[in-house]
């Protein structure tokens, strides 16, 4: 019989976190949620999650603990559960809250579903505990790749992004020396086939309307610019020890084939399933075992077709820029990511145009020669990110 795993979820109120909690709720024999962390902007949601899953502790990165404690008391009263009022979860608050939670609450698996490079320090803290780290926060690996790889023991990092989960599954079929190349699939986002001139007129509302996936705003914009695929290319290189030149990106609008591995004998193995993040999340939580009925499977009783097409690097230059950042090494990938985060925020605020996101990131990255050295610690990464954000903010191009 499989032992129940204790799961700690970082980013519990986001898309990844909510789906992970749903998986745990449907599989109580496999998973017990020991703690949750979130920004803290929705105390009522955190309280519902905490009491529904009987967590031992909560961490919030912004604000004080009192709103969450108040919400916990109110939720316990609403449920008519007087016992909960006297035994509420411990609440950590502040900049070190997530690290405090990780140190305080035992876990077998720590799922990092936080947004952005703020997830780097929690990733490093999670690795130090020895727990399996199910990584949905690609930015922490991109920003602090050398630090993360140095901290991780073999097999400790398990990818949760659907593309990297697909590759991890396909890689089970061969030895590392038999791998010829990896193939990352991209939906193409909402602007597949558009000209660059048309992209210059794109509004935030249009960019947030992804044709396949339902995600948070930053990831959705990154998918529209193909910056997300650039981040995934860097992540794949680091996770699987494959040169960036041996990683292809191909557009697959149906988002059913999540990525592929081509082996030296000419075989290409693809992982296919309907677009549903519950499958890679469940696999990350239970790796290397699969979770029964985690998501729906493909059906074959009606005609269907899958199409693949090359990526237009001239209209969507983000992937080529990622190859440059990866080759530059050191903290340059951190610069790439941080500058992009700054530009995405500016675009959503109406301060810059859609095409200026990648154009300005390119300006910042190509001026980042001083950051080619590998980081010695998190402070080096933070310094590179601060430089990148300042440079990006100073180079904003008007709408």
C-alpha positions as CSV (number, residue, x, y, z in Angstrom):
1,X,0.0,0.0,0.0
2,X,1.3,3.5,-0.9
3,X,2.1,5.7,2.0
4,X,0.3,9.0,2.3
5,X,2.5,11.9,1.4
6,X,2.6,15.2,3.4
7,X,2.4,18.1,0.9
8,X,3.3,21.7,1.4
9,X,1.8,24.0,-1.2
10,X,3.5,27.4,-1.9
11,X,1.1,29.6,-3.9
12,X,-2.1,27.9,-2.7
13,X,-4.5,30.5,-3.9
14,X,-3.1,30.6,-7.4
15,X,-4.1,28.3,-10.3
16,X,-1.5,25.6,-9.6
17,X,-2.2,25.7,-5.9
18,X,-6.0,25.4,-6.2
19,X,-5.6,22.5,-8.6
20,X,-3.2,20.8,-6.3
21,X,-5.6,21.1,-3.4
22,X,-8.3,19.6,-5.6
23,X,-6.1,16.6,-6.3
24,X,-5.4,16.2,-2.6
25,X,-9.1,16.4,-1.8
26,X,-9.9,13.7,-4.3
27,X,-7.1,11.4,-3.2
28,X,-7.0,11.6,0.7
29,X,-5.4,8.2,0.8
30,X,-2.4,9.6,-1.1
31,X,-2.0,13.2,0.1
32,X,-2.3,15.2,3.3
33,X,-1.8,19.0,3.1
34,X,0.5,20.0,5.9
35,X,0.8,23.7,5.1
36,X,0.0,26.4,2.6
37,X,1.5,29.7,1.6
38,X,0.2,32.6,-0.5
39,X,0.5,36.4,-0.9
40,X,-2.3,36.9,1.6
41,X,-4.5,39.2,-0.4
42,X,-7.5,36.9,0.0
43,X,-7.6,35.9,3.7
44,X,-11.0,34.3,3.4
45,X,-9.8,31.9,0.6
46,X,-6.8,31.0,2.7
47,X,-9.0,30.3,5.7
48,X,-11.3,28.0,3.7
49,X,-8.3,26.1,2.3
50,X,-6.6,25.8,5.7
51,X,-9.7,24.4,7.5
52,X,-10.9,22.2,4.7
53,X,-7.5,20.5,4.6
54,X,-6.7,20.8,8.3
55,X,-3.3,22.3,7.7
56,X,-0.8,22.9,10.5
57,X,0.4,26.3,9.4
58,X,0.0,29.1,6.9
59,X,2.5,31.6,5.5
60,X,1.6,35.0,3.9
61,X,4.2,37.1,2.2
62,X,2.4,40.4,2.3
63,X,0.6,42.1,5.2
64,X,0.2,41.0,8.8
65,X,-1.1,37.7,10.3
66,X,-4.2,39.3,12.0
67,X,-6.5,39.4,8.9
68,X,-5.8,35.7,8.3
69,X,-6.4,34.8,11.9
70,X,-9.6,36.7,11.9
71,X,-10.7,34.9,8.7
72,X,-9.8,31.6,10.3
73,X,-12.0,32.3,13.3
74,X,-14.9,33.4,11.1
75,X,-14.6,30.4,8.9
76,X,-14.5,28.0,11.9
77,X,-17.7,29.7,13.2
78,X,-19.3,29.4,9.8
79,X,-18.6,25.7,9.8
80,X,-19.9,25.3,13.3
81,X,-16.6,23.8,14.3
82,X,-15.8,25.2,17.8
83,X,-12.8,22.9,18.0
84,X,-11.1,24.7,15.2
85,X,-11.4,28.1,17.0
86,X,-9.3,26.8,19.8
87,X,-6.7,25.1,17.5
88,X,-6.2,27.4,14.6
89,X,-3.2,26.9,12.2
90,X,0.0,28.8,13.0
91,X,0.3,31.9,10.8
92,X,3.7,33.2,9.6
93,X,3.8,36.6,8.1
94,X,6.5,38.8,6.4
95,X,9.4,38.4,4.0
96,X,10.7,35.3,5.7
97,X,7.3,33.7,6.2
98,X,7.6,31.0,3.5
99,X,11.0,30.0,4.7
100,X,9.7,29.9,8.3
101,X,6.8,27.7,7.1
102,X,9.1,25.3,5.3
103,X,11.4,25.0,8.3
104,X,8.4,24.5,10.8
105,X,6.2,22.0,8.9
106,X,7.4,18.5,8.0
107,X,6.7,17.6,4.3
108,X,7.5,14.9,1.9
109,X,6.8,17.0,-1.1
110,X,7.0,20.8,-1.4
111,X,5.1,22.1,-4.4
112,X,6.4,25.6,-5.4
113,X,3.6,27.3,-7.4
114,X,4.6,30.8,-6.5
115,X,4.8,33.4,-9.3
116,X,8.0,34.9,-10.5
117,X,11.6,34.9,-9.2
118,X,10.4,35.5,-5.7
119,X,10.2,31.7,-5.6
120,X,14.0,31.3,-5.7
121,X,14.6,31.6,-2.0
122,X,11.7,29.2,-1.1
123,X,13.0,26.7,-3.7
124,X,16.5,26.7,-2.1
125,X,15.0,26.5,1.4
126,X,12.8,23.6,0.3
127,X,15.8,21.7,-1.2
128,X,17.7,22.0,2.1
129,X,14.9,20.1,3.9
130,X,15.5,17.0,1.7
131,X,11.9,16.9,0.5
132,X,11.0,16.3,-3.1
133,X,10.5,19.7,-4.7
134,X,7.7,19.7,-7.3
135,X,8.7,22.8,-9.2
136,X,6.0,24.9,-11.0
137,X,8.0,28.1,-10.4
138,X,10.3,28.0,-13.4
139,X,11.5,31.5,-12.7
140,X,13.4,30.4,-9.6
141,X,15.4,27.9,-11.7
142,X,16.0,30.4,-14.5
143,X,17.1,33.2,-12.1
144,X,19.2,31.1,-9.8
145,X,20.0,28.0,-11.9
146,X,23.6,27.4,-10.6
147,X,22.5,27.9,-7.0
148,X,19.5,25.6,-7.4
149,X,21.4,22.8,-9.2
150,X,24.1,22.9,-6.6
151,X,21.6,22.6,-3.8
152,X,19.5,19.8,-5.3
153,X,20.4,16.1,-4.9
154,X,19.7,13.7,-7.8
155,X,16.0,13.3,-8.6
156,X,15.0,15.8,-5.9
157,X,13.6,18.3,-8.4
158,X,10.5,17.2,-10.2
159,X,9.1,19.4,-13.0
160,X,5.4,20.5,-12.9
161,X,5.3,22.6,-16.1
162,X,3.4,20.5,-18.6
163,X,6.2,20.6,-21.1
164,X,8.9,19.5,-18.7
165,X,6.7,16.9,-17.1
166,X,6.1,15.5,-20.6
167,X,9.9,15.4,-21.2
168,X,10.6,13.7,-17.9
169,X,8.0,11.1,-18.7
170,X,9.5,10.4,-22.2
171,X,13.0,10.3,-20.9
172,X,12.1,7.2,-18.9
173,X,12.3,5.3,-22.2
174,X,16.0,5.8,-22.8
175,X,19.4,6.5,-21.3
176,X,20.8,10.1,-21.3
177,X,23.4,9.3,-23.9
178,X,20.6,8.1,-26.2
179,X,18.9,11.5,-26.3
180,X,19.4,13.4,-29.5
181,X,17.2,16.5,-28.8
182,X,14.3,17.8,-26.8
183,X,11.2,19.3,-28.5
184,X,9.2,21.8,-26.6
185,X,5.7,22.4,-27.9
186,X,4.1,25.8,-27.8
187,X,0.4,26.7,-28.4
188,X,1.4,29.8,-30.3
189,X,-0.7,31.9,-27.9
190,X,-3.6,34.1,-29.1
191,X,-1.6,35.8,-31.8
192,X,-0.3,32.8,-33.8
193,X,0.0,33.9,-37.5
194,X,-0.1,37.6,-36.7
195,X,2.3,40.1,-38.3
196,X,4.5,42.2,-36.1
197,X,2.6,45.3,-37.2
198,X,-0.6,43.8,-35.9
199,X,1.1,42.8,-32.6
200,X,2.0,46.4,-32.0
201,X,-1.7,47.2,-31.6
202,X,-2.5,44.4,-29.1
203,X,-4.3,45.4,-25.9
204,X,-3.9,43.8,-22.5
205,X,-7.4,42.4,-22.8
206,X,-6.5,40.6,-26.1
207,X,-3.3,39.3,-24.7
208,X,-5.0,37.9,-21.6
209,X,-7.4,35.8,-23.8
210,X,-5.4,32.6,-24.2
211,X,-7.0,30.1,-26.6
212,X,-6.1,26.9,-24.6
213,X,-5.0,27.4,-21.0
214,X,-6.4,29.3,-18.0
215,X,-3.5,30.8,-16.2
216,X,-2.5,33.8,-14.1
217,X,-2.0,37.2,-15.8
218,X,1.8,37.1,-15.9
219,X,2.0,33.6,-17.3
220,X,-0.7,34.4,-19.8
221,X,1.1,37.5,-21.2
222,X,4.3,35.5,-21.3
223,X,2.5,32.9,-23.4
224,X,1.3,35.5,-25.7
225,X,4.8,37.0,-26.3
226,X,6.3,33.4,-26.3
227,X,8.6,34.7,-23.5
228,X,7.2,31.7,-21.5
229,X,8.7,29.4,-24.0
230,X,12.0,31.1,-23.7
231,X,11.9,30.6,-20.0
232,X,11.0,27.0,-20.5
233,X,13.9,26.5,-22.9
234,X,16.3,27.7,-20.2
235,X,14.5,25.6,-17.6
236,X,14.8,22.5,-19.8
237,X,18.5,23.0,-20.3
238,X,19.1,23.2,-16.6
239,X,16.7,20.4,-15.5
240,X,17.8,17.8,-18.1
241,X,21.4,18.8,-18.7
242,X,20.8,19.3,-22.4
243,X,22.5,22.1,-24.5
244,X,20.2,24.9,-25.6
245,X,21.2,24.1,-29.2
246,X,19.7,20.6,-28.8
247,X,16.3,22.0,-27.7
248,X,13.8,22.8,-30.4
249,X,10.5,24.8,-30.1
250,X,7.6,23.9,-32.3
251,X,4.1,25.4,-32.5
252,X,1.3,22.9,-31.8
253,X,-2.0,24.9,-31.5
254,X,-4.0,22.0,-30.1
255,X,-1.8,21.8,-26.9
256,X,-2.4,18.0,-26.7
257,X,1.2,16.9,-27.3
258,X,2.9,18.6,-24.4
259,X,6.5,18.0,-25.5
260,X,8.7,15.3,-27.1
261,X,12.1,13.6,-26.9
262,X,13.9,12.5,-30.0
263,X,16.5,9.7,-29.5
264,X,19.6,8.9,-31.5
265,X,18.0,6.0,-33.3
266,X,15.3,8.3,-34.9
267,X,12.5,7.5,-32.4
268,X,10.5,10.5,-31.1
269,X,8.4,9.9,-28.0
270,X,5.6,12.3,-27.2
271,X,3.4,12.7,-24.2
272,X,-0.2,13.5,-25.1
273,X,-3.2,14.4,-23.0
274,X,-6.0,17.0,-23.2
275,X,-4.8,20.4,-21.8
276,X,-5.3,20.0,-18.1
277,X,-2.6,21.0,-15.5
278,X,-4.0,18.5,-13.0
279,X,-2.1,15.7,-14.7
280,X,1.5,17.1,-14.3
281,X,0.6,18.5,-10.9
282,X,-0.6,15.1,-9.7
283,X,2.5,13.5,-11.2
284,X,4.7,16.0,-9.5
285,X,3.1,15.4,-6.1
286,X,3.3,11.6,-6.5
287,X,6.4,11.2,-8.6
288,X,7.4,8.7,-10.0
289,X,4.0,7.1,-9.6
290,X,0.9,8.1,-11.4
291,X,-2.4,9.2,-9.8
292,X,-5.5,7.3,-11.0
293,X,-7.9,9.5,-13.0
294,X,-5.9,12.6,-12.3
295,X,-7.2,14.1,-15.6
296,X,-9.2,13.0,-18.6
297,X,-7.3,11.0,-21.3
298,X,-7.4,11.5,-25.0
299,X,-10.3,9.8,-26.8
300,X,-10.1,8.2,-30.2
301,X,-13.7,7.6,-31.2
302,X,-14.1,10.7,-33.4
303,X,-11.8,12.2,-36.1
304,X,-9.2,14.6,-34.8
305,X,-6.0,16.1,-36.1
306,X,-2.8,17.5,-34.5
307,X,-0.7,20.1,-36.4
308,X,2.8,21.3,-35.9
309,X,4.5,24.3,-37.5
310,X,7.8,26.1,-37.0
311,X,8.1,29.1,-34.7
312,X,8.3,32.5,-36.5
313,X,11.4,33.9,-34.7
314,X,11.1,37.3,-36.5
315,X,7.6,38.0,-35.1
316,X,8.2,36.2,-31.8
317,X,11.9,36.7,-31.0
318,X,11.7,35.8,-27.3
319,X,13.0,32.2,-27.8
320,X,16.0,33.3,-29.7
321,X,16.7,35.9,-27.0
322,X,16.5,33.1,-24.4
323,X,19.1,31.2,-26.3
324,X,21.4,34.2,-26.1
325,X,20.8,34.6,-22.4
326,X,21.4,30.9,-21.8
327,X,24.7,31.1,-23.8
328,X,25.8,34.2,-21.9
329,X,25.2,32.3,-18.6
330,X,25.9,33.5,-15.1
331,X,23.1,35.9,-14.0
332,X,22.1,36.9,-17.5
333,X,19.1,34.5,-17.5
334,X,18.1,36.3,-14.2
335,X,18.3,39.6,-16.0
336,X,16.2,38.2,-18.9
337,X,13.5,37.1,-16.5
338,X,13.5,40.2,-14.2
339,X,13.4,42.6,-17.1
340,X,10.5,40.7,-18.5
341,X,8.6,40.8,-15.2
342,X,9.0,44.6,-15.2
343,X,7.9,45.0,-18.8
344,X,4.8,42.7,-18.3
345,X,3.7,44.8,-15.4
346,X,4.2,48.0,-17.4
347,X,2.1,46.5,-20.3
348,X,-0.7,45.5,-18.0
349,X,-0.7,49.1,-16.6
350,X,-0.9,50.6,-20.1
351,X,2.6,52.1,-19.9
352,X,4.2,50.2,-22.9
353,X,3.1,48.4,-26.0
354,X,2.9,44.6,-26.5
355,X,5.9,44.4,-28.9
356,X,8.0,46.6,-26.6
357,X,8.0,43.9,-24.0
358,X,10.5,41.7,-25.8
359,X,12.2,44.5,-27.6
360,X,13.0,46.2,-24.3
361,X,14.0,43.0,-22.6
362,X,16.4,42.5,-25.6
363,X,18.0,45.9,-25.0
364,X,18.5,45.1,-21.3
365,X,19.9,41.6,-21.9
366,X,22.4,42.6,-24.6
367,X,23.7,45.3,-22.2
368,X,24.2,42.9,-19.3
369,X,27.8,41.8,-19.9
370,X,28.6,42.6,-16.3
371,X,26.3,39.8,-15.1
372,X,27.9,36.9,-17.0
373,X,29.6,35.6,-13.8
374,X,27.9,32.8,-11.9
375,X,26.1,33.9,-8.8
376,X,27.9,33.1,-5.5
377,X,24.6,33.4,-3.5
378,X,21.1,34.8,-3.7
379,X,22.3,38.3,-3.1
380,X,24.1,38.2,-6.4
381,X,20.9,37.1,-8.2
382,X,19.0,39.9,-6.4
383,X,21.6,42.5,-7.5
384,X,21.3,41.3,-11.1
385,X,17.5,41.5,-10.9
386,X,17.5,45.0,-9.4
387,X,19.9,46.2,-12.2
388,X,17.6,44.6,-14.8
389,X,14.4,46.0,-13.4
390,X,16.0,49.5,-13.1
391,X,17.3,49.3,-16.7
392,X,13.9,48.0,-18.0
393,X,12.0,50.8,-16.2
394,X,14.4,53.4,-17.6
395,X,13.9,52.1,-21.1
396,X,10.1,52.0,-21.3
397,X,8.7,52.8,-24.7
398,X,5.4,54.5,-24.7
399,X,2.2,53.0,-26.0
